[in-house]
Amino acid sequence: MDVIKLTAHEISKKLHAREISSVEVTKAFMERTTEVEGVVKAYITVFDELAPEMAKKADERLSRGENVTPLTGIPVALKDLICFKGYPTTCASKILQNFKPPYNATVVERLLNAGMVFTGKTNMDEFAMGSSTENSGFFNTHNPWDVERVPGGSSGGSAAVIAALEAPVSLGSDTGGSIRQPAAFCGVSGLKPTYGLVSRYGLVAFASSLDQIGPLGKDVLDIAMLLSVIAGHDPKDSTSVKTQKIDYVKEAQNKDIRKIKIGLPVEFFSEGLDDGIRKTLDEAKKVLKTLGAEFVEVSLPALKYSLAAYYIIAPSEASSNLARFDGCRYGYRAPDDSDVTVMSGKTRREGFGDEVLRRIMIGTYALSSGYYDAYYLKAQKVRTIIKRDFDEAFKKCDVLFSPATPTTAFKIGEKKDDPLSMYLSDIYTVSVNLAALPALVVPCGFSDNLPVGMQLIGKAFDETTLLRVGAAFQAVIDCHKKFPQL
C-alpha cells in the first residue's frame, strides 16, 4: 500500500480501523519530503522532529478512543503566514525570518484539538503578494507537474506539497485567488470559504477585508473534512460570523445534483481564455450535464472592473497592515540607530521584497490626501456594484461555473518582470473576494499535460452546494487521481 497516494479520508478510515498507525503515515510523508523537496522546494520549515512526536500522541488518542475525530493522526501542512506558537512564521519575508509567534492562530488550535499532525510551514509569495510564489524572500517553489513552471501563488507551497505527495492536505489563504489559482496549476482541489466563515485570528494580514483561510486537498471530501473543523465563529475575530455548525463531509457525500442550476457568466468566457482550457471546460460541462445539472446563461456586467478595483483596495489595506513592520517592535531591524525614522525606512527597504514595496507604494498613494476619493472610495463603490451583479446572477442559478485561470502554469521567470501580466493571472478569481463569496476549484482535465482547474462560485455561506457539485463531478472522473512523475 502506497499510503502517500491515499486521500485524507482514505487514510482516516485505515487509522480508525487500526490497519496503519499515524506514526507510519507520517513517516511515509516525511520520507517522501526528503526524497523530492530538493526539487519542489514547497516548504520553508519542515517539522522533522515535531511531526513524529505529534503522530505518536495521535496514535495514543486513537488507541484510547478519547477525543478522536476523523482527522486525528492525519498530516497537514500550514502556509507560513498562519501563526503556530513557538515555531517560525516568516510570511516568506526576510523581515520576519526569525519571528516565532507567542500564540496560535484559531485554525491551528482547532487542528491541534482535532489531533492532526503538522508536517511543516509552506513557501509562499512574500506576505501573500503574488500569483506564482516567485516573490518568496527565500526561494522559488516548483510545480511538481513541470519543475520549470510555477505552482501558482500565493499559496503555491500549500498546493505543491499535495501534488508532490509530501502531505495529504494543507491550509492556505486566499486574498484574490491565492488558494484557487495554485490549486488549478497543481491539479489539486482548493476552497476559498465565505468571508467570515473561518477565523482570521492568527493569520498575518495582507488585505483584511479580502483575506480568508481555506483548505486544499487531493479531492473535495478532503476539503470537507478540514472545513468541518476550521469553520465556525471565533470571538477573537470581529469579522467572524455566527453560523450553524455544519457537517460538510455529510453534505458533500450527497452527490445528487439533478436539481442544481449552474450559471455560465458570459464575461468569464470571452477573449483571453486559453483554447486548451476552454476545450477542457467544455468537457467538464458535458460531465455535469450528464449528472443532471442544468446550465443557464447569466451576466456580470461590472466584472470587467474587478481587477482594477482589487488592485486599489488590496494594496491600500496592505499599506496600512504592513506599517507595523518598522524595526521597532518585532522582526528584522536594520543596524542603524542614528535616527528612528532612518532606521525604520532602512529596515523596510532591506526587509521587504520588490513586490511588497510596490504594493505599499500603490496603496499609500491611493489613500493619500487628494486621491482617496478618486481611487480607494471609487473602488469600494465598484466593489458594491460587483456584489450586486452576483446577487442578480444567483436569482437564476445555484452556483456559477468559470475557469480558474486564463492559462495553465507558466514558466518560472516568464512574467516576473511584467507585473501587469502577472496580475492578469487573477482575472477569474479576484471578484469572488471582492464580493465575499465562497468558491471551489477542482481539477477537470489537462491541457498539454498540465492540469486545468474549473471554478465553482457559490452564494454566501453556501459551501454545501459547492461541495456537492464538486464531489459529484469527482465521483465520475479520475483526473484528480493522477500524480506527477517527479
C-alpha positions as MATLAB code, in Angstrom:
seq = 'MDVIKLTAHEISKKLHAREISSVEVTKAFMERTTEVEGVVKAYITVFDELAPEMAKKADERLSRGENVTPLTGIPVALKDLICFKGYPTTCASKILQNFKPPYNATVVERLLNAGMVFTGKTNMDEFAMGSSTENSGFFNTHNPWDVERVPGGSSGGSAAVIAALEAPVSLGSDTGGSIRQPAAFCGVSGLKPTYGLVSRYGLVAFASSLDQIGPLGKDVLDIAMLLSVIAGHDPKDSTSVKTQKIDYVKEAQNKDIRKIKIGLPVEFFSEGLDDGIRKTLDEAKKVLKTLGAEFVEVSLPALKYSLAAYYIIAPSEASSNLARFDGCRYGYRAPDDSDVTVMSGKTRREGFGDEVLRRIMIGTYALSSGYYDAYYLKAQKVRTIIKRDFDEAFKKCDVLFSPATPTTAFKIGEKKDDPLSMYLSDIYTVSVNLAALPALVVPCGFSDNLPVGMQLIGKAFDETTLLRVGAAFQAVIDCHKKFPQL';
ca = [
       0.000    0.000    0.000;
       1.441    3.368   -1.097;
      -0.038    5.462    1.707;
       1.135    8.798    0.292;
      -1.201    8.364   -2.689;
      -4.250    7.961   -0.452;
      -6.651   10.797    0.247;
      -7.049   12.079    3.793;
     -10.432   10.386    4.150;
      -8.972    7.062    2.963;
      -6.123    7.378    5.464;
      -8.639    8.243    8.175;
     -10.567    5.004    7.604;
      -7.379    2.940    7.879;
      -6.291    4.769   11.033;
      -9.626    4.177   12.734;
      -9.627    0.535   11.663;
      -6.101    0.300   13.145;
      -4.786   -1.016    9.825;
      -1.998    1.551    9.975;
      -0.643    3.960   12.570;
      -0.233    7.719   12.386;
       3.486    7.221   13.012;
       3.693    5.055    9.872;
       1.637    7.513    7.839;
       3.693   10.476    8.981;
       6.953    8.635    8.347;
       5.864    7.863    4.774;
       5.111   11.515    4.026;
       8.280   12.763    5.711;
      10.388   10.272    3.736;
       8.681   11.480    0.559;
       9.542   15.058    1.543;
      13.200   14.093    1.991;
      13.121   12.464   -1.441;
      11.584   15.284   -3.519;
      11.846   18.504   -1.528;
      15.204   19.375   -3.051;
      13.428   19.692   -6.400;
       9.974   21.000   -5.394;
      11.033   23.351   -2.549;
       7.492   23.575   -1.188;
       8.410   24.002    2.494;
      10.129   26.867    4.262;
      10.264   24.867    7.501;
       9.942   21.070    7.771;
       8.945   19.724   11.201;
      11.280   16.710   11.159;
      11.240   16.284   14.937;
       7.807   17.668   15.802;
       5.772   15.642   13.285;
       6.779   12.185   14.643;
       6.051   13.376   18.195;
       2.593   14.615   17.195;
       1.939   11.343   15.327;
       2.846    9.326   18.414;
       0.396   11.345   20.524;
      -2.283   10.903   17.856;
      -1.815    7.133   17.973;
      -2.237    7.234   21.742;
      -5.538    9.104   21.298;
      -6.683    6.574   18.722;
      -5.764    3.603   20.913;
      -7.611    5.073   23.905;
     -10.566    6.175   21.793;
     -10.601    9.538   23.564;
     -11.214   12.851   21.780;
     -10.900   11.092   18.439;
     -12.001   12.926   15.281;
     -11.925   11.904   11.603;
      -8.753   13.995   11.246;
      -6.868   12.519   14.198;
      -3.444   11.345   13.019;
      -3.717   12.948    9.556;
      -0.684   15.019    8.459;
      -1.316   18.628    7.404;
       0.925   21.437    6.102;
       0.430   25.096    7.071;
       1.020   28.151    4.915;
       3.753   30.207    6.522;
       1.567   33.175    7.448;
      -0.553   31.176    9.902;
       0.785   31.584   13.436;
       1.994   28.460   15.225;
       3.236   29.186   18.741;
       6.993   28.800   19.155;
       7.693   27.927   15.519;
       8.830   30.218   12.686;
       6.133   32.203   10.898;
       8.046   34.112    8.249;
       5.449   35.080    5.627;
       8.337   34.189    3.264;
       9.867   37.560    4.129;
      13.316   38.453    5.399;
      11.689   40.973    7.720;
      10.123   38.082    9.706;
      12.837   35.499    9.081;
      13.430   34.793   12.782;
       9.947   35.556   14.132;
       8.271   32.926   16.334;
       4.736   33.891   17.387;
       3.781   33.684   21.088;
       0.286   32.349   20.278;
      -1.583   30.024   17.945;
      -3.964   31.022   15.193;
      -7.520   29.853   15.873;
      -7.365   27.421   12.942;
      -4.158   25.945   14.400;
      -5.874   25.464   17.759;
      -8.749   23.689   16.031;
      -6.430   21.397   14.083;
      -4.492   20.602   17.264;
      -7.745   19.808   19.076;
      -8.668   17.503   16.177;
      -5.377   15.623   16.641;
      -3.756   16.470   13.318;
      -0.015   16.143   12.676;
       1.840   19.235   11.411;
       4.442   18.458    8.737;
       5.781   21.985    8.211;
       5.227   25.564    7.027;
       4.895   26.036    3.275;
       6.527   28.541    0.953;
       4.510   31.426   -0.454;
       4.738   34.795   -2.138;
       6.031   37.290    0.430;
       3.125   38.435    2.629;
       0.839   36.606    0.146;
       1.524   39.206   -2.558;
       1.849   37.360   -5.849;
       0.490   34.738   -8.196;
       3.478   32.451   -8.685;
       5.442   32.007   -5.404;
       8.337   33.691   -7.208;
       8.077   36.597   -4.761;
       9.187   34.499   -1.786;
      12.038   36.155    0.061;
      13.878   32.816    0.194;
      13.481   30.653   -2.940;
      11.089   29.641   -5.729;
       8.732   26.701   -5.368;
       8.463   24.468   -8.452;
       5.340   22.926   -9.940;
       5.503   19.120   -9.445;
       3.943   18.580  -12.900;
       6.785   20.503  -14.570;
       9.557   21.795  -12.331;
      10.371   24.551  -14.832;
       6.948   26.070  -14.157;
       5.423   27.979  -11.255;
       2.983   26.327   -8.819;
       0.836   29.462   -8.681;
       0.505   31.742   -5.707;
       0.466   32.964   -3.170;
      -0.315   29.541   -1.641;
       1.993   27.814   -4.119;
       3.761   25.772   -1.449;
       0.467   24.597    0.046;
      -0.686   23.291   -3.348;
       2.689   21.860   -4.357;
       3.075   19.737   -1.191;
      -0.154   17.913   -2.058;
       0.646   17.447   -5.748;
       4.151   16.213   -4.838;
       2.657   13.801   -2.250;
       4.506   15.468    0.619;
       1.266   15.965    2.605;
      -2.330   14.821    2.065;
      -3.929   18.177    2.971;
      -2.877   21.737    3.733;
      -4.121   25.160    4.715;
      -3.638   28.235    2.554;
      -5.035   31.735    2.427;
      -6.935   33.448   -0.372;
      -6.980   37.227   -0.895;
      -7.621   37.337   -4.638;
      -7.328   33.714   -5.729;
      -4.315   32.554   -3.741;
      -5.826   29.144   -2.928;
      -7.723   28.572   -6.149;
      -5.105   29.572   -8.714;
      -2.334   27.308   -7.315;
      -4.884   24.511   -6.870;
      -5.632   24.783  -10.604;
      -1.951   24.956  -11.573;
      -1.019   21.942   -9.422;
      -4.041   19.735  -10.124;
      -5.450   19.669   -6.579;
      -8.707   20.839   -5.006;
      -8.949   24.117   -3.094;
     -11.704   26.112   -1.391;
     -11.933   29.808   -0.651;
     -14.658   29.932    2.055;
     -17.154   32.752    2.507;
     -15.572   35.735    4.225;
     -16.236   35.346    7.951;
     -16.805   31.581    7.948;
     -13.253   30.732    9.062;
     -11.484   32.778   11.730;
      -8.652   35.034   10.580;
      -7.214   35.357   14.097;
      -3.528   34.484   13.844;
      -3.415   34.996   10.067;
      -0.794   37.641    9.249;
      -2.862   40.214    7.378;
      -2.386   41.276    3.779;
      -5.764   42.887    2.988;
      -8.120   42.485    5.934;
     -11.421   42.767    4.050;
     -10.339   40.163    1.488;
      -8.142   37.584    3.279;
      -9.630   34.169    4.060;
      -8.027   30.938    5.270;
      -9.106   27.830    3.391;
      -8.280   24.135    2.827;
      -6.544   22.300   -0.016;
      -6.630   18.550   -0.587;
      -6.474   15.757   -3.137;
     -10.256   15.798   -3.504;
     -13.424   17.524   -2.329;
     -14.068   15.143    0.588;
     -10.637   16.014    1.996;
     -11.597   19.696    1.829;
     -14.941   18.972    3.511;
     -13.164   17.192    6.375;
     -10.879   20.151    7.026;
     -13.640   22.726    6.635;
     -15.812   20.924    9.200;
     -13.054   21.515   11.760;
     -11.824   25.032   10.955;
     -15.189   26.689   10.186;
     -17.181   28.372   12.928;
     -17.494   31.556   14.942;
     -14.490   32.877   16.829;
     -14.921   35.689   19.405;
     -11.261   36.660   18.838;
     -12.076   37.703   15.263;
     -14.506   40.619   14.936;
     -15.246   39.664   11.317;
     -16.144   36.076   12.243;
     -19.820   35.286   11.628;
     -22.045   33.195   13.888;
     -23.366   30.361   11.742;
     -24.952   26.992   12.319;
     -22.480   24.105   12.696;
     -22.468   22.011    9.520;
     -21.088   18.537    8.806;
     -19.584   19.361    5.412;
     -18.495   15.767    4.804;
     -22.067   14.544    5.071;
     -23.219   17.331    2.750;
     -20.505   16.548    0.198;
     -21.488   12.896    0.140;
     -24.944   13.876   -1.147;
     -23.961   13.757   -4.804;
     -27.432   14.252   -6.281;
     -27.185   17.449   -8.361;
     -30.163   16.831  -10.642;
     -31.967   19.987   -9.465;
     -28.885   22.196   -9.432;
     -28.830   25.174  -11.821;
     -25.353   26.237  -12.882;
     -24.823   29.724  -14.259;
     -22.411   30.465  -17.107;
     -21.286   34.112  -16.862;
     -20.669   35.248  -20.439;
     -17.897   37.584  -19.256;
     -15.813   34.651  -17.983;
     -15.670   33.013  -21.414;
     -14.684   35.975  -23.579;
     -11.305   36.697  -25.190;
      -8.129   35.887  -23.291;
      -9.020   32.344  -22.249;
      -6.549   29.722  -23.477;
      -8.070   27.399  -26.118;
      -6.877   24.275  -24.297;
      -8.565   25.393  -21.094;
     -11.758   26.307  -22.942;
     -11.891   22.843  -24.520;
     -11.285   21.114  -21.170;
     -14.011   23.180  -19.506;
     -16.442   22.262  -22.294;
     -15.825   18.596  -21.489;
     -16.398   19.300  -17.782;
     -19.736   20.955  -18.605;
     -20.789   17.823  -20.504;
     -19.999   15.685  -17.445;
     -22.070   17.938  -15.174;
     -24.967   17.831  -17.653;
     -24.925   14.016  -17.670;
     -25.215   14.182  -13.862;
     -28.426   16.169  -14.229;
     -27.250   19.736  -13.700;
     -28.931   22.440  -15.788;
     -26.867   25.257  -17.289;
     -28.224   28.793  -17.734;
     -26.511   31.859  -19.151;
     -26.030   34.832  -16.810;
     -24.205   38.144  -16.977;
     -21.942   40.061  -14.579;
     -21.600   43.446  -16.321;
     -19.291   45.040  -13.743;
     -16.859   42.108  -13.793;
     -14.536   43.979  -16.147;
     -13.762   46.437  -13.350;
     -12.935   43.820  -10.727;
      -9.192   43.584  -11.387;
      -8.763   47.377  -11.250;
     -10.839   47.646   -8.067;
      -8.942   44.793   -6.426;
      -5.529   46.269   -7.186;
      -6.538   49.506   -5.469;
      -8.300   48.018   -2.430;
      -5.784   45.257   -1.678;
      -2.625   47.447   -1.817;
      -4.390   50.160    0.194;
      -5.184   47.743    3.001;
      -1.702   46.228    2.715;
      -0.023   49.601    3.133;
      -1.921   50.042    6.395;
      -1.380   46.484    7.680;
       2.333   46.415    6.907;
       3.031   49.697    8.682;
       3.613   47.658   11.847;
       6.814   46.186   10.404;
       9.074   49.108   11.241;
      12.027   47.548   13.078;
      10.795   48.819   16.443;
       8.562   46.023   17.737;
       9.492   42.671   16.190;
      11.133   41.143   13.170;
      14.217   42.357   11.335;
      15.824   45.648   12.377;
      18.365   47.433   10.206;
      21.663   48.091   12.013;
      21.268   51.873   12.050;
      20.346   53.557   15.324;
      21.301   57.113   14.349;
      17.674   58.124   13.897;
      14.456   56.125   14.345;
      13.000   57.391   11.063;
      16.132   56.491    9.122;
      16.312   53.093   10.827;
      12.648   52.336   10.096;
      12.947   53.268    6.418;
      16.122   51.240    6.014;
      14.508   48.263    7.777;
      11.588   48.259    5.367;
      13.749   48.719    2.254;
      16.047   45.862    3.281;
      13.373   43.591    4.775;
      10.640   43.798    2.124;
      10.909   42.462   -1.416;
      10.164   44.434   -4.582;
       6.538   43.306   -4.952;
       5.678   44.168   -1.345;
       7.298   47.604   -1.675;
       5.432   48.134   -4.962;
       2.059   47.406   -3.371;
       2.802   49.521   -0.294;
       3.591   52.469   -2.552;
       0.452   51.951   -4.662;
      -1.714   51.667   -1.559;
      -0.174   54.674    0.168;
      -0.751   56.753   -2.949;
      -4.382   55.612   -3.268;
      -5.071   56.537    0.368;
      -3.249   59.859    0.315;
      -4.953   63.217    0.680;
      -6.486   64.326   -2.612;
      -6.535   60.821   -4.099;
      -8.605   58.845   -1.571;
     -11.961   59.741   -3.174;
     -10.685   59.277   -6.709;
      -9.212   55.834   -6.124;
      -9.971   53.960   -2.885;
     -13.509   55.270   -2.358;
     -14.421   54.745   -6.015;
     -13.000   51.188   -5.898;
     -15.189   50.420   -2.883;
     -18.245   51.673   -4.779;
     -17.334   49.423   -7.719;
     -16.991   46.561   -5.246;
     -20.604   47.095   -4.172;
     -21.770   47.035   -7.794;
     -19.874   43.788   -8.418;
     -21.563   42.230   -5.372;
     -24.979   43.319   -6.705;
     -24.215   41.700  -10.062;
     -23.503   38.399   -8.305;
     -26.731   38.736   -6.304;
     -28.696   39.206   -9.523;
     -26.995   36.227  -11.171;
     -27.813   33.972   -8.223;
     -31.527   34.694   -8.707;
     -31.247   32.500  -11.807;
     -28.910   29.773  -10.579;
     -27.418   27.983   -7.555;
     -23.720   28.139   -8.474;
     -21.597   29.776  -11.160;
     -19.192   27.898  -13.423;
     -15.997   29.513  -14.684;
     -12.319   28.988  -15.484;
      -9.948   29.247  -12.538;
      -7.085   30.699  -14.584;
      -6.693   32.107  -18.111;
      -3.737   29.783  -18.836;
      -2.083   26.692  -17.432;
       1.017   27.083  -15.241;
       3.543   29.391  -16.887;
       7.332   29.091  -16.912;
       9.342   30.369  -13.945;
      10.562   33.868  -14.812;
       8.136   34.269  -17.711;
       6.116   37.046  -16.050;
       8.415   38.076  -13.207;
       9.377   41.388  -14.848;
       5.872   42.188  -16.091;
       3.648   42.886  -13.040;
       0.575   43.741  -15.130;
       0.737   40.414  -16.972;
       1.174   38.649  -13.636;
      -1.853   40.441  -12.155;
      -3.987   39.171  -15.069;
      -3.458   35.631  -13.716;
      -6.076   36.564  -11.099;
      -8.687   37.798  -13.557;
     -11.174   34.978  -12.821;
     -10.716   34.918   -9.050;
     -10.497   38.434   -7.558;
     -14.199   39.234   -7.997;
     -15.085   36.420   -5.585;
     -13.056   38.044   -2.802;
     -14.496   41.482   -3.554;
     -17.999   40.013   -3.197;
     -17.035   37.952   -0.086;
     -18.339   34.738   -1.710;
     -17.152   31.108   -1.495;
     -15.502   29.415   -4.470;
     -14.209   25.913   -5.100;
     -11.603   24.840   -7.665;
     -11.314   21.201   -8.692;
      -9.125   19.645  -11.392;
     -11.126   18.898  -14.541;
      -8.518   17.639  -17.005;
      -5.262   18.504  -18.709;
      -4.027   20.768  -21.481;
      -0.586   19.987  -22.922;
      -0.028   17.620  -19.980;
      -0.617   20.413  -17.446;
      -3.567   20.466  -15.000;
      -6.655   22.577  -15.662;
      -8.996   23.661  -12.882;
     -12.662   24.603  -13.042;
     -14.068   27.123  -10.588;
     -17.474   26.882   -8.934;
     -18.697   30.066   -7.219;
     -21.449   29.877   -4.610;
     -23.816   32.063   -2.659;
     -22.568   33.435    0.662;
     -22.287   30.641    3.269;
     -23.495   28.035    0.771;
     -20.331   25.944    0.725;
     -22.503   22.829    0.925;
     -23.788   23.224   -2.647;
     -20.265   23.809   -3.974;
     -19.005   20.682   -2.223;
     -21.955   18.610   -3.503;
     -21.321   19.632   -7.109;
     -17.553   19.192   -6.790;
     -17.863   15.763   -5.160;
     -20.441   14.612   -7.726;
     -18.075   15.640  -10.523;
     -15.109   13.831   -8.946;
     -17.185   10.683   -8.455;
     -17.298   10.128  -12.228;
     -13.922   11.493  -13.409;
     -10.404   10.486  -12.438;
      -8.063   13.376  -13.312;
      -7.717   14.232   -9.598;
      -6.339   10.713   -9.024;
      -3.363   11.231  -11.307;
       0.020   12.227   -9.907;
       3.090   13.880  -11.460;
       6.192   11.819  -12.089;
       8.894   13.599  -10.137;
];
